[in-house]
Amino acid sequence: MSQPKLSHLAETLSGSEIVKLGNAISERIRNGEKIYNLTIGDFDPNVFPIPKELEELIIDAYRRHFTSYPAAEGVLDLRKSVAAFIKAWEGLEYEPAEIQIASGGRPLIYTLFKAIVDKQDKVIYGVPSWNNNHYVHMTDAQHCVIECTADNNFMPTVADVQKHIEGATLICICTPQNPTGTAMDKATLEGICDLVLQENARRGPDEKKCYLMFDQMYWTLTYGETVHYNPISLRPAMRDYTIFIDGISKVFAATGVRVGWALGPAAVIAKMKAILSHVGAWAPMAEQKAVAQYLPQTDAIRQYLTQFKSEISYRLEHIYQGFQALKARGYAVDAVAPQAAIYLTIQLNLTGKRTAEGNILATQSDVTSYILAEAKLAVVPFSAFGAGVNSPWYRLSVGTCKKEDIPELFEKLESALSKLQ
């Protein structure tokens, strides 16, 4: 039977390659196959549970029957708690009217695009990056794509942005970044902010301004000497043009709890609220009430983060060292030193190699399949994040990684690599 004709969006939009890959791996695991599944940017709750205090508050909120519709903008006590949390931890001051609550970052990004971006508006984003290409497609906007490289921590440079800034409507930056686990340096962020301010000063009073979507969902998860910077602290004038995307998903290993927030100019936030009121992607009432009570618990949060970050850092560092050891032994692999988030950027530069059976790994897809079949290692190619199909770089996520699996993982990986010629 032929497929029915649907909307242009439905016919042209592709689903999440990361979710598709993760689901396929999960099916193989359910069928009894031992796979080191380091694909999805999520957490195994048995390895990384949410904070106990937050868990108890959520349970208590349901027992107190907080099960009705929340306010479209988010319950007031949560927006006040978010304002106090951001002020205490980042020194940023936002009023409740400048804060929008939703069920995680996705609906906030979607409504921000719908509130700002019109058909054929220019949207600037680097690749690899998480889902910017899909959101630009969903708004029928103009893709201004920056091909980022390891030399710049896979972040767009000031010169890259400057090439596209004239007439642009939105710049998308995520730092620390999904998928690379790298962070934007201070000078680069300052330079991009200056470009935005100069461009907006050039535009007339009736022209749409250029906005910055600043996704900082991983901002608490930095390691070593890595520092997270934000536009407002560096350039206060950026307050009129910056919309933060943030929430509890990654900071508290609470991806399934679904509480996120956006911070930005009240006029933009009001339009996002209006759009969300039709979409209905609100965070559940009980979870909102619980998070409102948890965010002021500074000591509990610091204690949780100390342990949480230590465990994440251990995995990132040991896997990084494992790849460096393989590289030193002459294998065509590499990794970028861990900086932030729950991701490690690794390189599998194996195209053109011949397997023991005599098959050539002709494409990067062949490499991905070989590593999965022979090493039982599942990682996500950067091509799933908008990079070219021939990119040898991959995202490795440690949110489901057990420490005791790391030595065995590298034994299998080296065995697979040793069979290649």
C-alpha positions in Angstrom: 0.0 0.0 0.0 1.3 3.4 -0.9 2.0 5.9 1.9 -0.5 8.8 2.2 0.6 12.2 1.3 1.2 14.3 4.4 2.5 17.8 5.1 5.8 19.0 3.7 7.2 19.0 7.2 6.1 15.4 7.9 7.4 14.3 4.5 10.8 15.9 5.0 11.6 15.8 8.7 13.8 12.9 9.9 13.5 11.6 13.4 16.3 11.7 16.0 19.2 9.6 14.7 20.4 9.2 18.3 17.2 7.9 19.6 16.8 5.6 16.6 20.3 4.2 17.2 19.8 3.9 21.0 16.5 2.0 20.4 18.2 -0.5 18.1 21.0 -1.1 20.6 18.5 -1.5 23.4 16.7 -4.2 21.4 19.9 -6.1 20.9 20.6 -5.9 24.6 17.1 -7.2 25.4 17.8 -10.2 23.2 20.8 -11.1 25.4 23.7 -9.5 23.6 26.4 -7.8 25.8 26.9 -4.3 24.4 28.6 -1.3 26.0 25.8 1.1 25.1 27.4 4.6 25.3 25.0 6.2 22.9 22.1 8.0 24.6 22.8 11.2 26.5 20.9 9.8 29.5 21.6 8.2 32.9 21.2 4.7 34.2 19.2 5.5 37.4 20.8 2.5 39.1 24.2 4.1 38.5 23.2 7.8 38.8 20.0 8.2 40.8 18.4 11.6 41.2 19.1 13.3 44.6 17.4 11.6 47.4 15.9 14.8 48.8 14.4 15.6 45.4 13.0 12.1 45.1 11.3 12.4 48.5 9.9 15.8 47.6 8.4 14.5 44.4 6.7 11.6 46.2 5.4 14.0 48.9 4.0 16.3 46.2 1.9 13.5 44.7 0.7 12.5 48.2 -0.4 16.1 48.7 -2.4 15.7 45.4 -0.5 18.3 43.3 -1.9 16.7 40.2 -3.9 19.6 38.5 -2.8 21.7 35.6 0.1 24.0 36.4 0.1 27.7 35.4 1.1 28.0 31.7 4.3 29.9 32.6 5.1 27.5 35.5 4.1 27.7 39.1 5.2 30.9 40.8 7.1 29.3 43.6 9.2 27.4 41.1 9.9 30.5 39.1 11.0 32.3 42.2 13.2 29.4 43.2 14.8 29.3 39.8 15.4 33.1 40.0 17.1 32.6 43.4 19.1 29.6 42.3 20.5 31.3 39.2 21.3 34.4 41.2 23.1 32.4 43.9 25.0 30.2 41.5 25.7 32.4 38.5 25.1 35.9 39.7 22.3 36.5 37.1 19.2 38.4 38.2 15.8 37.5 36.6 12.3 38.2 37.7 9.6 35.5 37.6 8.0 37.2 34.5 11.3 36.6 32.7 11.2 32.8 33.4 9.3 30.1 31.5 8.9 26.6 32.8 8.4 23.6 30.5 8.9 19.8 30.4 12.6 20.0 29.8 14.7 21.8 27.2 13.1 20.6 24.0 9.7 22.4 24.2 11.5 25.6 25.2 13.8 25.4 22.2 10.9 24.7 19.9 8.8 27.6 21.3 11.8 29.9 21.2 12.2 29.1 17.5 8.5 29.6 16.8 8.5 32.9 18.7 11.5 34.4 16.9 12.1 32.7 13.6 10.1 33.2 10.4 10.3 31.4 7.2 13.7 31.9 5.5 15.1 33.8 8.5 18.9 33.1 8.9 19.8 30.8 11.8 23.4 30.4 12.7 24.7 27.2 14.3 27.7 25.0 14.4 28.0 21.3 13.6 28.2 18.9 15.3 25.5 20.1 17.6 22.3 18.7 19.1 19.2 19.1 16.9 19.7 22.6 15.7 19.4 21.4 12.1 16.0 19.8 12.9 14.6 22.9 14.6 15.7 25.1 11.7 14.0 22.7 9.4 10.8 22.7 11.4 10.6 26.5 11.1 11.5 26.5 7.4 14.4 28.8 8.2 17.7 29.3 6.4 20.5 27.1 7.6 23.7 29.0 8.2 25.9 26.1 9.1 29.4 26.4 10.6 31.6 23.3 10.2 33.5 23.2 13.5 36.8 21.4 14.1 38.8 19.8 16.8 41.2 22.8 16.6 38.5 25.0 18.1 37.0 22.4 20.5 34.3 21.9 17.9 32.9 25.4 18.7 32.2 28.1 16.2 34.8 30.9 16.1 34.1 34.6 16.0 35.2 34.7 12.4 32.8 31.9 11.6 29.8 33.8 13.0 30.9 37.1 11.5 30.5 35.5 8.0 26.7 35.0 8.6 25.7 37.7 11.2 24.4 40.3 8.8 20.6 39.9 8.8 20.6 36.8 11.0 17.7 36.2 13.4 19.1 33.6 15.8 22.5 32.2 16.8 22.5 28.9 18.6 25.2 28.1 21.1 25.4 25.2 23.5 28.2 25.2 26.1 29.2 22.9 27.6 28.3 21.2 24.4 26.3 18.2 23.4 27.7 16.1 21.7 31.4 17.1 22.2 31.7 17.6 25.9 33.7 20.7 25.2 33.2 24.3 26.4 33.4 27.7 24.7 36.3 29.9 25.9 35.8 33.3 27.3 37.3 35.3 24.4 35.2 33.5 21.8 31.9 34.1 23.7 32.9 37.7 24.2 33.6 38.1 20.5 30.3 36.6 19.5 28.4 38.8 22.0 30.1 41.9 20.5 29.0 40.8 17.0 25.4 40.5 18.2 25.5 43.9 19.9 27.1 45.6 16.9 24.6 44.0 14.4 21.6 45.0 16.5 22.9 48.6 16.9 23.2 48.7 13.1 19.5 47.7 12.6 16.7 50.1 12.5 14.0 50.4 15.2 11.4 48.5 13.1 13.8 45.6 12.2 13.8 42.3 14.0 16.8 41.9 16.2 19.4 39.1 16.3 19.0 36.9 19.3 21.2 34.3 21.0 19.9 31.0 22.2 22.3 30.0 24.9 21.8 26.4 25.9 23.6 25.8 29.2 21.9 22.6 30.3 25.3 21.2 31.3 26.8 24.3 32.9 27.4 22.8 36.4 29.2 19.8 34.9 32.7 21.1 34.3 36.0 19.4 35.2 39.6 20.4 35.9 40.4 23.9 34.8 37.3 24.3 32.5 35.2 27.3 33.3 31.6 28.0 32.2 31.0 31.6 31.0 27.7 33.1 30.1 26.8 36.1 27.8 25.2 38.4 30.4 28.1 38.3 32.9 30.6 39.1 30.1 28.4 41.6 28.3 25.5 42.9 30.4 23.9 44.6 27.2 23.3 41.0 25.9 20.4 40.7 28.4 18.0 42.1 25.8 19.0 39.5 23.2 19.8 36.3 25.1 17.5 33.4 26.0 18.9 30.8 28.3 17.8 27.2 28.0 18.4 25.3 31.3 16.9 22.9 33.7 17.4 19.9 36.0 17.8 17.2 33.4 21.6 16.8 33.5 22.6 18.7 36.6 20.6 16.2 38.8 20.6 13.2 36.5 16.8 13.9 36.2 16.2 13.5 32.5 12.8 11.8 33.0 11.6 14.2 35.7 11.0 16.8 32.9 11.5 20.2 34.5 13.3 22.9 32.4 13.3 26.6 32.2 14.1 29.5 29.9 15.4 32.9 31.0 15.1 35.9 28.8 13.5 39.3 27.9 10.0 39.4 29.3 8.5 40.1 25.9 10.1 37.0 24.3 9.2 34.9 27.3 5.5 36.0 27.1 5.3 34.9 23.5 6.9 31.5 24.3 4.3 31.1 27.1 1.5 31.8 24.6 2.8 29.2 22.2 3.4 26.7 25.0 -0.2 27.2 26.2 -1.4 25.6 22.9 1.3 22.9 22.9 0.7 22.0 26.5 4.3 20.8 27.2 4.2 21.8 30.8 6.3 20.2 33.5 4.0 18.2 35.8 2.6 20.1 38.7 4.0 17.7 41.4 7.5 17.9 39.9 7.4 21.7 39.7 6.4 21.9 43.4 9.2 19.5 44.4 11.9 21.3 42.4 10.7 24.6 43.9 11.5 23.2 47.3 14.7 21.5 46.3 16.6 24.3 44.6 17.0 26.4 47.8 18.8 23.4 49.5 22.3 24.6 48.7 24.2 22.3 51.0 22.3 19.2 49.7 23.0 20.3 46.1 26.7 20.9 46.7 27.0 17.5 48.3 25.2 15.8 45.4 27.2 17.6 42.8 30.5 16.8 44.4 29.8 13.0 44.3 28.0 13.1 40.9 30.8 15.1 39.2 33.5 12.9 40.7 31.8 9.8 39.3 31.3 11.3 35.8 34.8 12.7 35.7 36.3 9.3 36.7 34.6 7.6 33.7 35.5 10.4 31.2 39.1 10.5 32.3 39.7 6.7 32.4 38.1 6.2 29.0 40.1 9.1 27.6 43.3 7.6 29.0 42.3 4.2 27.4 42.0 5.8 24.0 45.3 7.6 24.5 47.0 4.3 25.3 45.6 2.7 22.2 46.8 5.6 20.1 50.3 5.3 21.6 50.3 1.6 20.6 49.7 2.7 17.0 46.0 2.3 16.5 44.1 4.9 14.4 42.0 6.2 17.3 42.1 9.4 19.4 40.1 11.4 22.0 39.7 15.0 23.1 40.6 15.5 26.8 37.4 15.7 28.9 36.2 19.2 29.7 32.6 19.1 30.6 29.1 17.5 30.4 28.8 13.7 30.3 30.4 13.2 26.8 33.8 12.3 25.4 34.7 13.1 21.8 36.5 10.1 20.3 38.0 9.4 16.9 37.8 6.1 15.0 39.8 6.9 11.9 39.5 3.4 10.4 38.0 3.8 6.9 40.0 1.9 4.3 41.1 -0.8 6.8 40.5 -4.4 5.9 38.8 -6.9 8.3 40.0 -10.4 9.1 37.4 -11.6 6.6 38.8 -9.4 3.9 36.1 -6.8 3.9 37.0 -3.2 3.4 35.6 -0.6 5.8 34.8 1.7 2.9 32.6 4.2 4.8 32.3 5.6 8.3 29.1 3.7 8.6 31.1 0.5 8.0 33.4 1.6 10.8 30.5 2.2 13.2 29.0 -1.2 12.4 32.4 -3.0 12.7 33.1 -1.5 16.2 29.6 -2.5 17.3 29.9 -6.0 16.0 33.5 -6.8 17.0 34.1 -4.7 20.1 30.4 -4.5 21.2 30.9 -0.7 21.6 28.0 1.5 20.7 28.8 5.2 20.1 27.1 7.9 18.1 28.8 9.3 14.9 29.0 13.1 14.6 27.0 12.7 11.4 24.0 12.2 13.6 24.6 15.8 14.9 24.7 17.4 11.5 28.4 16.8 10.6 29.4 15.2 7.4 28.9 11.5 6.8 32.6 11.0 6.5 33.5 12.5 9.9 35.6 10.0 11.9 34.5 11.7 15.2 32.0 10.2 17.6 30.1 11.1 20.8 30.7 8.7 23.7 28.3 9.2 26.7 29.1 7.9 30.1 25.7 8.3 31.8 25.1 4.5 31.6 28.7 3.4 32.0 29.7 1.2 34.9 33.3 1.7 36.1 34.0 -2.0 36.3 33.1 -2.3 32.6 35.9 0.0 31.4 38.8 -2.4 31.4 36.8 -5.1 29.6 35.6 -2.5 27.1 39.1 -1.7 26.1 40.2 -5.3 25.9 37.4 -5.9 23.4 38.1 -2.7 21.5 41.8 -3.5 21.2 41.0 -7.0 20.0 38.8 -5.6 17.3 41.4 -3.0 16.2 44.1 -5.6 16.1 42.2 -7.6 13.5 42.3 -4.7 11.0 44.9 -4.4 8.4 
